Amino acid sequence: RFGFKGCPDVLGQLNDGRLLGVEVKAQAGRLRPEQALFLERIRCAGGVAFVARDLRCVVRVLGPL
């Protein structure tokens, strides 16, 4: 196990300095409560946090690469 309970699979920093948190889940995967809470805390602090089930979701949120 890497990180701590609830920590997203991908943590990063966007070019504008905002925190990025991405929880990667399969189509049928569910967020655990601590994962949902962590993503919400990132959003409340002005960061970008979301669940990605495929690459289309990432492109939809972050824009084309």
PDB file of N, CA, C, O and CB in Angstrom:
ATOM      1  N   ARG A   1       0.841  -1.182   0.000  1.00  0.00           N
ATOM      2  CA  ARG A   1       0.000   0.000   0.000  1.00  0.00           C
ATOM      3  C   ARG A   1       0.881   1.237   0.000  1.00  0.00           C
ATOM      4  O   ARG A   1       1.860   1.322   0.741  1.00  0.00           O
ATOM      5  CB  ARG A   1      -0.954   0.003   1.213  1.00  0.00           C
ATOM      6  N   PHE A   2       0.517   2.193  -0.843  1.00  0.00           N
ATOM      7  CA  PHE A   2       1.255   3.447  -0.945  1.00  0.00           C
ATOM      8  C   PHE A   2       0.363   4.583  -0.489  1.00  0.00           C
ATOM      9  O   PHE A   2      -0.844   4.558  -0.730  1.00  0.00           O
ATOM     10  CB  PHE A   2       1.756   3.687  -2.392  1.00  0.00           C
ATOM     11  N   GLY A   3       0.930   5.568   0.158  1.00  0.00           N
ATOM     12  CA  GLY A   3       0.144   6.712   0.594  1.00  0.00           C
ATOM     13  C   GLY A   3      -0.591   6.422   1.888  1.00  0.00           C
ATOM     14  O   GLY A   3      -0.146   5.611   2.699  1.00  0.00           O
ATOM     15  N   PHE A   4      -1.701   7.079   2.072  1.00  0.00           N
ATOM     16  CA  PHE A   4      -2.493   6.917   3.286  1.00  0.00           C
ATOM     17  C   PHE A   4      -3.949   6.693   2.917  1.00  0.00           C
ATOM     18  O   PHE A   4      -4.339   6.880   1.764  1.00  0.00           O
ATOM     19  CB  PHE A   4      -2.349   8.145   4.209  1.00  0.00           C
ATOM     20  N   LYS A   5      -4.739   6.299   3.879  1.00  0.00           N
ATOM     21  CA  LYS A   5      -6.139   5.966   3.646  1.00  0.00           C
ATOM     22  C   LYS A   5      -6.888   7.143   3.016  1.00  0.00           C
ATOM     23  O   LYS A   5      -6.887   8.252   3.550  1.00  0.00           O
ATOM     24  CB  LYS A   5      -6.811   5.553   4.959  1.00  0.00           C
ATOM     25  N   GLY A   6      -7.529   6.882   1.868  1.00  0.00           N
ATOM     26  CA  GLY A   6      -8.295   7.914   1.186  1.00  0.00           C
ATOM     27  C   GLY A   6      -7.508   8.689   0.142  1.00  0.00           C
ATOM     28  O   GLY A   6      -8.095   9.424  -0.651  1.00  0.00           O
ATOM     29  N   CYS A   7      -6.195   8.536   0.129  1.00  0.00           N
ATOM     30  CA  CYS A   7      -5.350   9.263  -0.824  1.00  0.00           C
ATOM     31  C   CYS A   7      -5.677   8.820  -2.254  1.00  0.00           C
ATOM     32  O   CYS A   7      -5.753   7.620  -2.520  1.00  0.00           O
ATOM     33  CB  CYS A   7      -3.841   9.031  -0.512  1.00  0.00           C
ATOM     34  N   PRO A   8      -5.871   9.772  -3.177  1.00  0.00           N
ATOM     35  CA  PRO A   8      -6.190   9.406  -4.556  1.00  0.00           C
ATOM     36  C   PRO A   8      -5.041   8.648  -5.225  1.00  0.00           C
ATOM     37  O   PRO A   8      -3.894   8.726  -4.786  1.00  0.00           O
ATOM     38  CB  PRO A   8      -6.526  10.657  -5.363  1.00  0.00           C
ATOM     39  N   ASP A   9      -5.363   7.921  -6.281  1.00  0.00           N
ATOM     40  CA  ASP A   9      -4.359   7.166  -7.020  1.00  0.00           C
ATOM     41  C   ASP A   9      -3.345   8.090  -7.683  1.00  0.00           C
ATOM     42  O   ASP A   9      -2.162   7.763  -7.774  1.00  0.00           O
ATOM     43  CB  ASP A   9      -5.027   6.287  -8.068  1.00  0.00           C
ATOM     44  N   VAL A  10      -3.812   9.237  -8.142  1.00  0.00           N
ATOM     45  CA  VAL A  10      -2.931  10.208  -8.801  1.00  0.00           C
ATOM     46  C   VAL A  10      -3.020  11.531  -8.046  1.00  0.00           C
ATOM     47  O   VAL A  10      -4.101  12.099  -7.890  1.00  0.00           O
ATOM     48  CB  VAL A  10      -3.316  10.397 -10.313  1.00  0.00           C
ATOM     49  N   LEU A  11      -1.878  12.008  -7.586  1.00  0.00           N
ATOM     50  CA  LEU A  11      -1.785  13.322  -6.953  1.00  0.00           C
ATOM     51  C   LEU A  11      -0.797  14.136  -7.769  1.00  0.00           C
ATOM     52  O   LEU A  11       0.272  13.643  -8.129  1.00  0.00           O
ATOM     53  CB  LEU A  11      -1.340  13.221  -5.441  1.00  0.00           C
ATOM     54  N   GLY A  12      -1.143  15.358  -8.058  1.00  0.00           N
ATOM     55  CA  GLY A  12      -0.244  16.190  -8.839  1.00  0.00           C
ATOM     56  C   GLY A  12      -0.555  17.648  -8.644  1.00  0.00           C
ATOM     57  O   GLY A  12      -1.401  18.030  -7.835  1.00  0.00           O
ATOM     58  N   GLN A  13       0.153  18.454  -9.410  1.00  0.00           N
ATOM     59  CA  GLN A  13      -0.044  19.896  -9.369  1.00  0.00           C
ATOM     60  C   GLN A  13      -0.216  20.390 -10.793  1.00  0.00           C
ATOM     61  O   GLN A  13       0.599  20.094 -11.667  1.00  0.00           O
ATOM     62  CB  GLN A  13       1.146  20.616  -8.664  1.00  0.00           C
ATOM     63  N   LEU A  14      -1.277  21.140 -11.021  1.00  0.00           N
ATOM     64  CA  LEU A  14      -1.531  21.705 -12.343  1.00  0.00           C
ATOM     65  C   LEU A  14      -0.594  22.887 -12.593  1.00  0.00           C
ATOM     66  O   LEU A  14       0.004  23.417 -11.656  1.00  0.00           O
ATOM     67  CB  LEU A  14      -3.010  22.145 -12.476  1.00  0.00           C
ATOM     68  N   ASN A  15      -0.468  23.295 -13.845  1.00  0.00           N
ATOM     69  CA  ASN A  15       0.422  24.403 -14.204  1.00  0.00           C
ATOM     70  C   ASN A  15       0.106  25.684 -13.454  1.00  0.00           C
ATOM     71  O   ASN A  15       0.997  26.495 -13.205  1.00  0.00           O
ATOM     72  CB  ASN A  15       0.347  24.663 -15.682  1.00  0.00           C
ATOM     73  N   ASP A  16      -1.160  25.872 -13.093  1.00  0.00           N
ATOM     74  CA  ASP A  16      -1.538  27.098 -12.380  1.00  0.00           C
ATOM     75  C   ASP A  16      -1.373  26.976 -10.868  1.00  0.00           C
ATOM     76  O   ASP A  16      -1.743  27.886 -10.127  1.00  0.00           O
ATOM     77  CB  ASP A  16      -2.972  27.459 -12.702  1.00  0.00           C
ATOM     78  N   GLY A  17      -0.818  25.854 -10.409  1.00  0.00           N
ATOM     79  CA  GLY A  17      -0.532  25.674  -8.989  1.00  0.00           C
ATOM     80  C   GLY A  17      -1.576  24.919  -8.204  1.00  0.00           C
ATOM     81  O   GLY A  17      -1.337  24.562  -7.050  1.00  0.00           O
ATOM     82  N   ARG A  18      -2.738  24.663  -8.801  1.00  0.00           N
ATOM     83  CA  ARG A  18      -3.787  23.946  -8.081  1.00  0.00           C
ATOM     84  C   ARG A  18      -3.429  22.465  -7.919  1.00  0.00           C
ATOM     85  O   ARG A  18      -2.747  21.880  -8.761  1.00  0.00           O
ATOM     86  CB  ARG A  18      -5.130  24.088  -8.815  1.00  0.00           C
ATOM     87  N   LEU A  19      -3.900  21.880  -6.829  1.00  0.00           N
ATOM     88  CA  LEU A  19      -3.706  20.462  -6.565  1.00  0.00           C
ATOM     89  C   LEU A  19      -4.624  19.642  -7.460  1.00  0.00           C
ATOM     90  O   LEU A  19      -5.772  20.018  -7.696  1.00  0.00           O
ATOM     91  CB  LEU A  19      -3.966  20.139  -5.080  1.00  0.00           C
ATOM     92  N   LEU A  20      -4.117  18.529  -7.953  1.00  0.00           N
ATOM     93  CA  LEU A  20      -4.889  17.602  -8.772  1.00  0.00           C
ATOM     94  C   LEU A  20      -4.975  16.275  -8.045  1.00  0.00           C
ATOM     95  O   LEU A  20      -3.956  15.736  -7.612  1.00  0.00           O
ATOM     96  CB  LEU A  20      -4.256  17.425 -10.180  1.00  0.00           C
ATOM     97  N   GLY A  21      -6.176  15.745  -7.909  1.00  0.00           N
ATOM     98  CA  GLY A  21      -6.384  14.430  -7.317  1.00  0.00           C
ATOM     99  C   GLY A  21      -7.311  13.620  -8.202  1.00  0.00           C
ATOM    100  O   GLY A  21      -8.430  14.042  -8.494  1.00  0.00           O
ATOM    101  N   VAL A  22      -6.842  12.445  -8.630  1.00  0.00           N
ATOM    102  CA  VAL A  22      -7.643  11.583  -9.497  1.00  0.00           C
ATOM    103  C   VAL A  22      -7.722  10.193  -8.877  1.00  0.00           C
ATOM    104  O   VAL A  22      -6.703   9.550  -8.624  1.00  0.00           O
ATOM    105  CB  VAL A  22      -7.041  11.516 -10.935  1.00  0.00           C
ATOM    106  N   GLU A  23      -8.927   9.753  -8.643  1.00  0.00           N
ATOM    107  CA  GLU A  23      -9.164   8.383  -8.171  1.00  0.00           C
ATOM    108  C   GLU A  23      -9.540   7.563  -9.394  1.00  0.00           C
ATOM    109  O   GLU A  23     -10.522   7.871 -10.069  1.00  0.00           O
ATOM    110  CB  GLU A  23     -10.297   8.320  -7.054  1.00  0.00           C
ATOM    111  N   VAL A  24      -8.768   6.521  -9.685  1.00  0.00           N
ATOM    112  CA  VAL A  24      -8.999   5.687 -10.863  1.00  0.00           C
ATOM    113  C   VAL A  24      -9.840   4.484 -10.443  1.00  0.00           C
ATOM    114  O   VAL A  24      -9.481   3.748  -9.525  1.00  0.00           O
ATOM    115  CB  VAL A  24      -7.646   5.229 -11.510  1.00  0.00           C
ATOM    116  N   LYS A  25     -10.958   4.300 -11.127  1.00  0.00           N
ATOM    117  CA  LYS A  25     -11.870   3.201 -10.818  1.00  0.00           C
ATOM    118  C   LYS A  25     -12.320   2.516 -12.095  1.00  0.00           C
ATOM    119  O   LYS A  25     -12.424   3.146 -13.148  1.00  0.00           O
ATOM    120  CB  LYS A  25     -13.086   3.705 -10.027  1.00  0.00           C
ATOM    121  N   ALA A  26     -12.584   1.224 -11.993  1.00  0.00           N
ATOM    122  CA  ALA A  26     -13.200   0.484 -13.094  1.00  0.00           C
ATOM    123  C   ALA A  26     -14.637   0.966 -13.246  1.00  0.00           C
ATOM    124  O   ALA A  26     -15.153   1.666 -12.375  1.00  0.00           O
ATOM    125  CB  ALA A  26     -13.148  -1.063 -12.844  1.00  0.00           C
ATOM    126  N   GLN A  27     -15.278   0.599 -14.338  1.00  0.00           N
ATOM    127  CA  GLN A  27     -16.656   1.051 -14.596  1.00  0.00           C
ATOM    128  C   GLN A  27     -17.589   0.766 -13.419  1.00  0.00           C
ATOM    129  O   GLN A  27     -18.448   1.586 -13.095  1.00  0.00           O
ATOM    130  CB  GLN A  27     -17.200   0.377 -15.854  1.00  0.00           C
ATOM    131  N   ALA A  28     -17.426  -0.378 -12.788  1.00  0.00           N
ATOM    132  CA  ALA A  28     -18.319  -0.753 -11.687  1.00  0.00           C
ATOM    133  C   ALA A  28     -17.721  -0.421 -10.320  1.00  0.00           C
ATOM    134  O   ALA A  28     -18.343  -0.694  -9.293  1.00  0.00           O
ATOM    135  CB  ALA A  28     -18.638  -2.239 -11.758  1.00  0.00           C
ATOM    136  N   GLY A  29     -16.529   0.160 -10.297  1.00  0.00           N
ATOM    137  CA  GLY A  29     -15.872   0.445  -9.019  1.00  0.00           C
ATOM    138  C   GLY A  29     -16.584   1.535  -8.233  1.00  0.00           C
ATOM    139  O   GLY A  29     -17.201   2.434  -8.805  1.00  0.00           O
ATOM    140  N   ARG A  30     -16.488   1.439  -6.917  1.00  0.00           N
ATOM    141  CA  ARG A  30     -17.134   2.413  -6.032  1.00  0.00           C
ATOM    142  C   ARG A  30     -16.100   3.099  -5.153  1.00  0.00           C
ATOM    143  O   ARG A  30     -15.116   2.495  -4.728  1.00  0.00           O
ATOM    144  CB  ARG A  30     -18.204   1.731  -5.160  1.00  0.00           C
ATOM    145  N   LEU A  31     -16.348   4.372  -4.892  1.00  0.00           N
ATOM    146  CA  LEU A  31     -15.485   5.109  -3.974  1.00  0.00           C
ATOM    147  C   LEU A  31     -15.755   4.672  -2.544  1.00  0.00           C
ATOM    148  O   LEU A  31     -16.906   4.481  -2.151  1.00  0.00           O
ATOM    149  CB  LEU A  31     -15.698   6.629  -4.121  1.00  0.00           C
ATOM    150  N   ARG A  32     -14.697   4.514  -1.772  1.00  0.00           N
ATOM    151  CA  ARG A  32     -14.866   4.316  -0.340  1.00  0.00           C
ATOM    152  C   ARG A  32     -15.138   5.693   0.272  1.00  0.00           C
ATOM    153  O   ARG A  32     -14.731   6.703  -0.301  1.00  0.00           O
ATOM    154  CB  ARG A  32     -13.596   3.625   0.311  1.00  0.00           C
ATOM    155  N   PRO A  33     -15.804   5.754   1.405  1.00  0.00           N
ATOM    156  CA  PRO A  33     -16.138   7.053   2.012  1.00  0.00           C
ATOM    157  C   PRO A  33     -14.920   7.952   2.212  1.00  0.00           C
ATOM    158  O   PRO A  33     -15.004   9.158   1.979  1.00  0.00           O
ATOM    159  CB  PRO A  33     -16.819   6.836   3.346  1.00  0.00           C
ATOM    160  N   GLU A  34     -13.804   7.392   2.634  1.00  0.00           N
ATOM    161  CA  GLU A  34     -12.613   8.203   2.857  1.00  0.00           C
ATOM    162  C   GLU A  34     -12.039   8.749   1.543  1.00  0.00           C
ATOM    163  O   GLU A  34     -11.427   9.818   1.536  1.00  0.00           O
ATOM    164  CB  GLU A  34     -11.554   7.381   3.587  1.00  0.00           C
ATOM    165  N   GLN A  35     -12.229   8.032   0.441  1.00  0.00           N
ATOM    166  CA  GLN A  35     -11.797   8.526  -0.867  1.00  0.00           C
ATOM    167  C   GLN A  35     -12.671   9.700  -1.308  1.00  0.00           C
ATOM    168  O   GLN A  35     -12.166  10.717  -1.783  1.00  0.00           O
ATOM    169  CB  GLN A  35     -11.846   7.394  -1.919  1.00  0.00           C
ATOM    170  N   ALA A  36     -13.975   9.550  -1.147  1.00  0.00           N
ATOM    171  CA  ALA A  36     -14.899  10.627  -1.510  1.00  0.00           C
ATOM    172  C   ALA A  36     -14.622  11.875  -0.677  1.00  0.00           C
ATOM    173  O   ALA A  36     -14.666  12.989  -1.200  1.00  0.00           O
ATOM    174  CB  ALA A  36     -16.361  10.173  -1.321  1.00  0.00           C
ATOM    175  N   LEU A  37     -14.340  11.704   0.600  1.00  0.00           N
ATOM    176  CA  LEU A  37     -14.046  12.829   1.479  1.00  0.00           C
ATOM    177  C   LEU A  37     -12.774  13.545   1.042  1.00  0.00           C
ATOM    178  O   LEU A  37     -12.731  14.775   1.018  1.00  0.00           O
ATOM    179  CB  LEU A  37     -13.913  12.355   2.925  1.00  0.00           C
ATOM    180  N   PHE A  38     -11.747  12.790   0.698  1.00  0.00           N
ATOM    181  CA  PHE A  38     -10.483  13.398   0.282  1.00  0.00           C
ATOM    182  C   PHE A  38     -10.672  14.209  -0.998  1.00  0.00           C
ATOM    183  O   PHE A  38     -10.169  15.328  -1.097  1.00  0.00           O
ATOM    184  CB  PHE A  38      -9.406  12.316   0.075  1.00  0.00           C
ATOM    185  N   LEU A  39     -11.391  13.659  -1.980  1.00  0.00           N
ATOM    186  CA  LEU A  39     -11.647  14.389  -3.220  1.00  0.00           C
ATOM    187  C   LEU A  39     -12.436  15.667  -2.945  1.00  0.00           C
ATOM    188  O   LEU A  39     -12.154  16.708  -3.539  1.00  0.00           O
ATOM    189  CB  LEU A  39     -12.406  13.502  -4.218  1.00  0.00           C
ATOM    190  N   GLU A  40     -13.403  15.598  -2.066  1.00  0.00           N
ATOM    191  CA  GLU A  40     -14.196  16.772  -1.715  1.00  0.00           C
ATOM    192  C   GLU A  40     -13.327  17.837  -1.043  1.00  0.00           C
ATOM    193  O   GLU A  40     -13.504  19.028  -1.299  1.00  0.00           O
ATOM    194  CB  GLU A  40     -15.357  16.374  -0.791  1.00  0.00           C
ATOM    195  N   ARG A  41     -12.410  17.428  -0.202  1.00  0.00           N
ATOM    196  CA  ARG A  41     -11.517  18.386   0.460  1.00  0.00           C
ATOM    197  C   ARG A  41     -10.614  19.099  -0.551  1.00  0.00           C
ATOM    198  O   ARG A  41     -10.344  20.293  -0.419  1.00  0.00           O
ATOM    199  CB  ARG A  41     -10.657  17.670   1.515  1.00  0.00           C
ATOM    200  N   ILE A  42     -10.158  18.363  -1.548  1.00  0.00           N
ATOM    201  CA  ILE A  42      -9.343  18.983  -2.601  1.00  0.00           C
ATOM    202  C   ILE A  42     -10.171  20.039  -3.329  1.00  0.00           C
ATOM    203  O   ILE A  42      -9.707  21.158  -3.547  1.00  0.00           O
ATOM    204  CB  ILE A  42      -8.816  17.911  -3.605  1.00  0.00           C
ATOM    205  N   ARG A  43     -11.404  19.675  -3.704  1.00  0.00           N
ATOM    206  CA  ARG A  43     -12.273  20.625  -4.413  1.00  0.00           C
ATOM    207  C   ARG A  43     -12.571  21.848  -3.553  1.00  0.00           C
ATOM    208  O   ARG A  43     -12.548  22.973  -4.054  1.00  0.00           O
ATOM    209  CB  ARG A  43     -13.586  19.946  -4.827  1.00  0.00           C
ATOM    210  N   CYS A  44     -12.847  21.647  -2.278  1.00  0.00           N
ATOM    211  CA  CYS A  44     -13.158  22.768  -1.382  1.00  0.00           C
ATOM    212  C   CYS A  44     -11.972  23.714  -1.211  1.00  0.00           C
ATOM    213  O   CYS A  44     -12.153  24.896  -0.915  1.00  0.00           O
ATOM    214  CB  CYS A  44     -13.594  22.243  -0.019  1.00  0.00           C
ATOM    215  N   ALA A  45     -10.767  23.198  -1.395  1.00  0.00           N
ATOM    216  CA  ALA A  45      -9.566  24.016  -1.271  1.00  0.00           C
ATOM    217  C   ALA A  45      -9.173  24.659  -2.600  1.00  0.00           C
ATOM    218  O   ALA A  45      -8.119  25.286  -2.699  1.00  0.00           O
ATOM    219  CB  ALA A  45      -8.415  23.175  -0.746  1.00  0.00           C
ATOM    220  N   GLY A  46     -10.026  24.504  -3.632  1.00  0.00           N
ATOM    221  CA  GLY A  46      -9.756  25.133  -4.916  1.00  0.00           C
ATOM    222  C   GLY A  46      -9.034  24.251  -5.912  1.00  0.00           C
ATOM    223  O   GLY A  46      -8.660  24.713  -6.990  1.00  0.00           O
ATOM    224  N   GLY A  47      -8.832  22.985  -5.569  1.00  0.00           N
ATOM    225  CA  GLY A  47      -8.154  22.065  -6.470  1.00  0.00           C
ATOM    226  C   GLY A  47      -9.116  21.388  -7.429  1.00  0.00           C
ATOM    227  O   GLY A  47     -10.316  21.662  -7.435  1.00  0.00           O
ATOM    228  N   VAL A  48      -8.569  20.507  -8.231  1.00  0.00           N
ATOM    229  CA  VAL A  48      -9.346  19.729  -9.197  1.00  0.00           C
ATOM    230  C   VAL A  48      -9.272  18.273  -8.766  1.00  0.00           C
ATOM    231  O   VAL A  48      -8.184  17.705  -8.670  1.00  0.00           O
ATOM    232  CB  VAL A  48      -8.813  19.921 -10.671  1.00  0.00           C
ATOM    233  N   ALA A  49     -10.422  17.669  -8.506  1.00  0.00           N
ATOM    234  CA  ALA A  49     -10.462  16.285  -8.043  1.00  0.00           C
ATOM    235  C   ALA A  49     -11.649  15.585  -8.681  1.00  0.00           C
ATOM    236  O   ALA A  49     -12.750  16.132  -8.739  1.00  0.00           O
ATOM    237  CB  ALA A  49     -10.547  16.212  -6.494  1.00  0.00           C
ATOM    238  N   PHE A  50     -11.411  14.367  -9.161  1.00  0.00           N
ATOM    239  CA  PHE A  50     -12.484  13.623  -9.815  1.00  0.00           C
ATOM    240  C   PHE A  50     -12.154  12.141  -9.872  1.00  0.00           C
ATOM    241  O   PHE A  50     -11.031  11.719  -9.598  1.00  0.00           O
ATOM    242  CB  PHE A  50     -12.733  14.163 -11.225  1.00  0.00           C
ATOM    243  N   VAL A  51     -13.174  11.363 -10.240  1.00  0.00           N
ATOM    244  CA  VAL A  51     -13.022   9.928 -10.457  1.00  0.00           C
ATOM    245  C   VAL A  51     -12.879   9.708 -11.958  1.00  0.00           C
ATOM    246  O   VAL A  51     -13.684  10.210 -12.742  1.00  0.00           O
ATOM    247  CB  VAL A  51     -14.239   9.117  -9.869  1.00  0.00           C
ATOM    248  N   ALA A  52     -11.861   8.963 -12.355  1.00  0.00           N
ATOM    249  CA  ALA A  52     -11.641   8.656 -13.767  1.00  0.00           C
ATOM    250  C   ALA A  52     -11.905   7.172 -13.993  1.00  0.00           C
ATOM    251  O   ALA A  52     -11.280   6.311 -13.374  1.00  0.00           O
ATOM    252  CB  ALA A  52     -10.194   9.037 -14.210  1.00  0.00           C
ATOM    253  N   ARG A  53     -12.835   6.897 -14.883  1.00  0.00           N
ATOM    254  CA  ARG A  53     -13.139   5.501 -15.230  1.00  0.00           C
ATOM    255  C   ARG A  53     -12.540   5.117 -16.574  1.00  0.00           C
ATOM    256  O   ARG A  53     -12.453   3.935 -16.910  1.00  0.00           O
ATOM    257  CB  ARG A  53     -14.651   5.275 -15.255  1.00  0.00           C
ATOM    258  N   ASP A  54     -12.126   6.127 -17.346  1.00  0.00           N
ATOM    259  CA  ASP A  54     -11.433   5.888 -18.615  1.00  0.00           C
ATOM    260  C   ASP A  54     -10.759   7.193 -19.038  1.00  0.00           C
ATOM    261  O   ASP A  54     -10.949   8.231 -18.403  1.00  0.00           O
ATOM    262  CB  ASP A  54     -12.427   5.374 -19.727  1.00  0.00           C
ATOM    263  N   LEU A  55      -9.978   7.135 -20.107  1.00  0.00           N
ATOM    264  CA  LEU A  55      -9.244   8.311 -20.566  1.00  0.00           C
ATOM    265  C   LEU A  55     -10.176   9.431 -21.018  1.00  0.00           C
ATOM    266  O   LEU A  55      -9.836  10.606 -20.883  1.00  0.00           O
ATOM    267  CB  LEU A  55      -8.314   7.931 -21.700  1.00  0.00           C
ATOM    268  N   ARG A  56     -11.335   9.087 -21.548  1.00  0.00           N
ATOM    269  CA  ARG A  56     -12.288  10.123 -21.974  1.00  0.00           C
ATOM    270  C   ARG A  56     -12.675  11.021 -20.809  1.00  0.00           C
ATOM    271  O   ARG A  56     -12.842  12.229 -20.979  1.00  0.00           O
ATOM    272  CB  ARG A  56     -13.547   9.483 -22.580  1.00  0.00           C
ATOM    273  N   CYS A  57     -12.815  10.441 -19.645  1.00  0.00           N
ATOM    274  CA  CYS A  57     -13.173  11.220 -18.454  1.00  0.00           C
ATOM    275  C   CYS A  57     -12.062  12.215 -18.119  1.00  0.00           C
ATOM    276  O   CYS A  57     -12.345  13.365 -17.785  1.00  0.00           O
ATOM    277  CB  CYS A  57     -13.440  10.284 -17.247  1.00  0.00           C
ATOM    278  N   VAL A  58     -10.824  11.790 -18.203  1.00  0.00           N
ATOM    279  CA  VAL A  58      -9.699  12.673 -17.918  1.00  0.00           C
ATOM    280  C   VAL A  58      -9.671  13.827 -18.914  1.00  0.00           C
ATOM    281  O   VAL A  58      -9.492  14.981 -18.526  1.00  0.00           O
ATOM    282  CB  VAL A  58      -8.370  11.894 -17.960  1.00  0.00           C
ATOM    283  N   VAL A  59      -9.848  13.518 -20.192  1.00  0.00           N
ATOM    284  CA  VAL A  59      -9.841  14.557 -21.232  1.00  0.00           C
ATOM    285  C   VAL A  59     -11.012  15.513 -21.037  1.00  0.00           C
ATOM    286  O   VAL A  59     -10.869  16.716 -21.255  1.00  0.00           O
ATOM    287  CB  VAL A  59      -9.900  13.922 -22.640  1.00  0.00           C
ATOM    288  N   ARG A  60     -12.169  14.994 -20.631  1.00  0.00           N
ATOM    289  CA  ARG A  60     -13.341  15.831 -20.413  1.00  0.00           C
ATOM    290  C   ARG A  60     -13.085  16.841 -19.287  1.00  0.00           C
ATOM    291  O   ARG A  60     -13.521  17.989 -19.374  1.00  0.00           O
ATOM    292  CB  ARG A  60     -14.567  14.959 -20.083  1.00  0.00           C
ATOM    293  N   VAL A  61     -12.384  16.420 -18.239  1.00  0.00           N
ATOM    294  CA  VAL A  61     -12.134  17.312 -17.100  1.00  0.00           C
ATOM    295  C   VAL A  61     -10.932  18.230 -17.337  1.00  0.00           C
ATOM    296  O   VAL A  61     -10.994  19.425 -17.049  1.00  0.00           O
ATOM    297  CB  VAL A  61     -11.909  16.491 -15.835  1.00  0.00           C
ATOM    298  N   LEU A  62      -9.847  17.670 -17.860  1.00  0.00           N
ATOM    299  CA  LEU A  62      -8.606  18.444 -17.981  1.00  0.00           C
ATOM    300  C   LEU A  62      -8.388  19.046 -19.362  1.00  0.00           C
ATOM    301  O   LEU A  62      -7.546  19.930 -19.524  1.00  0.00           O
ATOM    302  CB  LEU A  62      -7.439  17.574 -17.641  1.00  0.00           C
ATOM    303  N   GLY A  63      -9.132  18.582 -20.357  1.00  0.00           N
ATOM    304  CA  GLY A  63      -8.957  19.076 -21.718  1.00  0.00           C
ATOM    305  C   GLY A  63      -7.999  18.171 -22.495  1.00  0.00           C
ATOM    306  O   GLY A  63      -7.346  17.298 -21.923  1.00  0.00           O
ATOM    307  N   PRO A  64      -7.929  18.394 -23.794  1.00  0.00           N
ATOM    308  CA  PRO A  64      -7.061  17.551 -24.631  1.00  0.00           C
ATOM    309  C   PRO A  64      -5.593  17.724 -24.251  1.00  0.00           C
ATOM    310  O   PRO A  64      -5.163  18.794 -23.820  1.00  0.00           O
ATOM    311  CB  PRO A  64      -7.261  17.887 -26.122  1.00  0.00           C
ATOM    312  N   LEU A  65      -4.850  16.657 -24.422  1.00  0.00           N
ATOM    313  CA  LEU A  65      -3.415  16.687 -24.062  1.00  0.00           C
ATOM    314  C   LEU A  65      -2.598  17.380 -25.122  1.00  0.00           C
ATOM    315  O   LEU A  65      -1.380  17.496 -24.987  1.00  0.00           O
ATOM    316  CB  LEU A  65      -2.877  15.270 -23.849  1.00  0.00           C
TER     317      LEU A  65
END
